[in-house]
Amino acid sequence: QVQLVESGGGLVQPGGSLRLSCAASGTSFRINAMGWYRQAPGKERELVATITRGGSTNYADAVKGRFTISRENAKNTVYLQMSSLKPEDTAVYYCNAEALIYATMRYYDYWGQGTQVTVSS
């Protein structure tokens, strides 16, 4: 029904920047909130940032001031601009979206496959 595809991950040096993108595709749906989560090896998945359809944002304390989440509703796309990257930011980053599916008029939660971000010198 709804597919999320992340892109933009890769290897960067500490202090560097990277921008992640996530595009939702499908038919007969309306995206509500979107967000980014991350999971490092051996650790639980954690919230990075969320954004409502109206543009209200929330950030994890660890990324405040360094990461910026944004979206383009017409493209069903959410972005995560990451700056001043630290080795601790190394993780698989997952895109999340809450979508209203018109066929059932219910909201469902969707996840992308994840994109690897590695911060290392």
DAWOSUL-V10885 format. One record per pair of residues at least 24 apart in sequence whose ideal C-beta (glycine too) atoms are under 7 Angstrom apart, sorted by the first residue. I is the first residue (numbers start at 0). J is the second residue. Records with the same first field share a line. If there is no record, write none. Layout:
I: J + J
//
This chain:
0: 25 + 28 + 100
1: 25 + 28 + 96 + 98 + 109
3: 94 + 96 + 109 + 110 + 111
4: 111
5: 92 + 94 + 111 + 112 + 113 + 114
6: 114
7: 114
8: 92 + 114 + 115 + 116
10: 117 + 119
11: 84 + 118
12: 120
13: 84 + 85 + 86 + 118 + 120
14: 83 + 84
15: 84
16: 81 + 82 + 84
17: 81 + 84 + 116
18: 78 + 79 + 80 + 81
19: 78 + 79 + 92 + 114
20: 76 + 78
21: 76 + 77 + 94 + 111
22: 74 + 75 + 76
23: 75 + 96
27: 100 + 101 + 102
28: 98 + 99 + 100 + 101
29: 98 + 99
30: 75 + 96 + 98
31: 97 + 98 + 99 + 106
32: 97
33: 70 + 77 + 95 + 96
34: 95
35: 68 + 79 + 92 + 94
36: 93 + 95
37: 90 + 91 + 92 + 93
38: 90 + 91
39: 89 + 90
47: 79
48: 79
50: 77
84: 118
85: 118
86: 118 + 119
88: 116 + 118
89: 116 + 117 + 118
90: 116
91: 115
92: 116
//
